[in-house]
Amino acid sequence: RAETFRAIAYEFCEHKKNFKSKTWLYVRNLAYEVDIFPMIGDKPIKDVTSVDIKNIMDNAVKRVLKTGKGTGENKAIAIRQIIAEVMQYAIISDRLSNDPTYALRGYVNKPEVENAQPINSKDKRLIMPSIDNYPGSISTRNALKALIYTMLRTIEVRRGLKEYIDFEARTWTIPIASKNEVLAGKRNMKKNRIHIVPLSDQVLTIIKAQFAAYPESPYIFPGINNNTMIGAGTMNQAFRNMGLSHITMHDFRATASTDLNEANYNSNWIELQLAHVKGDKVKATYDHAKWLNDRRIMMQDWADMVDSWSQ
């Protein structure tokens, strides 16, 4: 029996699954089913050519372009890398002698990264009223406001659990994920370290409203049902629906950094609140409670600054 690309791809995933996260496996299975298997899944792996892979990459670019959600270059590059993993596995397991993806390195150029930009004063005036008038769920509106007030990343807001909230201490503490949680794709933060967010009056009000509106959910901001977190693209999609598609969730972090630095807040407080880890990550893990009282005042001032945008 000819050993098809599909068969060896599944064998490769089976070989790796105990060492990789569920997200890693999901990403590969999705790429296989959507872009790769329709073209080379049933082809013997030794017969897959560089031209085959070029065609898969070209089709991926076209597919993404049609969705209007990007230009497709990153998708094409990721697909080449996913195919390469299988090819290299086939080589080390003595089913293949050459990797046909090698010729495609550099075939597609990565698009220029658009760095987050501080939001201008004209847009600032529109943001909070637009959120208040957005016809989406209470959870989506409150998650958007909480993200702006707390300076957290989207994933950190989405994965926020009620157990992270201490109403008495007025804190949202994101814990370090265990090794098993990381392998299951449940990293709580971009950098896996403890992080404390002092809660302003505005955020406390939002969180109390969420607890009352979704009493059965473990998440602060649940998605379509109580047991799921808010969707990965929900917040950015909400801004597109509001006519503010040029603003990304990450722009709010850039805005907080710019505005607070301009207001002469200590840059160390700002960087720590943004959870920017530099240098010694072990030391950073123990710095989570540093300047907490100073940051508490800063976070209340930041929330008040946000409220002043539309006034």
C-alpha positions, -999 to 999 in steps of 0.1 A, spaced: 0 0 0 13 34 -10 19 56 21 -2 86 15 4 121 28 -28 118 48 -17 86 66 17 99 75 3 133 86 -21 115 111 8 92 122 30 123 128 2 139 149 -3 107 169 35 107 176 34 143 188 0 146 206 13 138 241 39 165 239 18 192 223 -12 213 232 -48 207 220 -45 240 202 -14 227 183 -33 196 172 -65 216 163 -45 240 141 -29 211 122 -61 191 117 -79 223 104 -51 230 80 -51 194 68 -89 193 62 -93 228 47 -62 234 26 -39 203 24 -58 170 21 -81 181 -7 -50 185 -29 -25 159 -17 -41 139 10 -45 107 -11 -12 111 -30 17 89 -20 40 112 0 70 104 -22 51 117 -52 42 151 -36 62 178 -54 72 214 -48 47 224 -74 19 207 -55 28 226 -23 31 259 -43 -5 253 -56 -17 247 -20 -1 279 -8 -15 299 -37 -50 286 -31 -47 294 6 -39 330 -2 -69 332 -26 -92 317 1 -82 341 28 -85 371 4 -121 361 -3 -130 362 34 -118 398 37 -100 389 69 -64 393 56 -42 389 26 -33 353 32 5 354 33 8 343 69 -17 314 63 3 302 32 36 303 52 20 284 81 6 258 57 41 253 42 55 248 77 28 223 86 35 203 54 72 205 61 67 189 96 51 159 80 78 157 53 106 158 78 89 131 99 87 110 68 124 115 62 134 105 97 111 75 96 127 64 63 97 70 40 112 99 21 146 112 10 139 148 2 117 176 15 98 193 -13 88 222 9 124 234 10 122 250 -24 92 271 -12 111 288 16 108 324 8 82 319 -20 57 340 0 69 371 18 55 379 53 34 410 52 47 439 72 36 438 108 12 466 117 22 477 151 -4 488 176 -10 526 174 -23 550 201 -59 560 194 -64 596 182 -87 620 201 -114 619 174 -118 582 177 -116 583 215 -148 603 216 -166 576 197 -155 545 215 -174 543 248 -207 556 233 -204 531 204 -199 503 230 -229 514 250 -251 514 219 -237 482 204 -266 457 200 -244 427 210 -246 408 243 -241 424 277 -210 401 280 -194 415 248 -201 451 258 -187 446 293 -157 427 280 -148 455 257 -150 481 285 -130 458 309 -103 453 283 -99 491 279 -99 499 316 -76 470 327 -50 472 299 -52 434 296 -47 415 263 -78 401 246 -69 365 255 -65 375 292 -99 390 293 -115 361 274 -99 335 297 -107 354 329 -123 332 355 -145 344 384 -122 328 408 -95 353 398 -115 381 414 -110 392 450 -137 418 457 -123 426 491 -88 432 479 -101 448 446 -79 427 424 -80 404 394 -51 380 398 -42 358 368 -23 327 380 5 308 364 -9 279 343 3 245 352 24 224 328 -7 203 320 -28 234 314 -2 248 290 -1 215 271 -39 216 269 -37 251 254 -49 269 285 -20 294 291 -36 323 310 -13 350 297 10 356 268 39 351 292 31 324 317 35 343 349 13 356 377 -2 390 371 -22 413 394 -47 439 381 -58 465 407 -95 471 400 -109 506 394 -144 515 405 -155 511 369 -141 476 365 -156 465 398 -190 477 387 -187 458 354 -175 425 371 -204 427 396 -228 431 367 -213 401 350 -215 379 381 -252 389 384 -260 384 347 -242 350 344 -243 334 378 -238 299 365 -207 306 344 -171 300 356 -160 328 332 -163 365 339 -172 371 303 -189 340 289 -196 335 252 -227 320 237 -233 298 266 -223 298 303 -196 272 299 -176 288 271 -154 319 271 -162 348 248 -152 341 212 -117 346 199 -127 373 173 -158 386 191 -143 419 203 -125 429 171 -156 419 151 -177 442 174 -155 471 165 -158 463 128 -196 463 132 -194 497 150 -176 511 120 -143 513 139 -125 485 121 -93 505 120 -90 501 158 -77 468 172 -79 456 208 -41 459 211 -43 496 202 -58 502 237 -26 490 253 -6 513 231 -29 541 241 -26 534 278 12 533 276 14 565 256 -12 585 277 1 574 311 37 581 301 27 615 289 10 620 322 43 613 339 34 581 356 64 559 365 73 539 334 81 508 356 45 509 369 31 511 334 54 483 320 45 460 350 8 467 345 11 459 308 28 426 319 58 434 297 84 409 308 120 419 301 152 403 311 149 377 340 115 360 337 120 343 371 125 377 387 95 390 368 73 363 383 82 376 418 76 412 409 38 408 404 29 426 436 55 453 432 42 489 435 7 476 439 -6 506 458 9 530 433 -5 510 404 -39 509 421 -40 548 420 -27 548 384 -54 523 373 -82 544 388 -68 575 371 -65 556 338 -102 545 341 -112 581 347 -91 592 317 -110 567 296 -143 580 308 -133 615 300 -128 606 263 -164 611 254 -171 641 276 
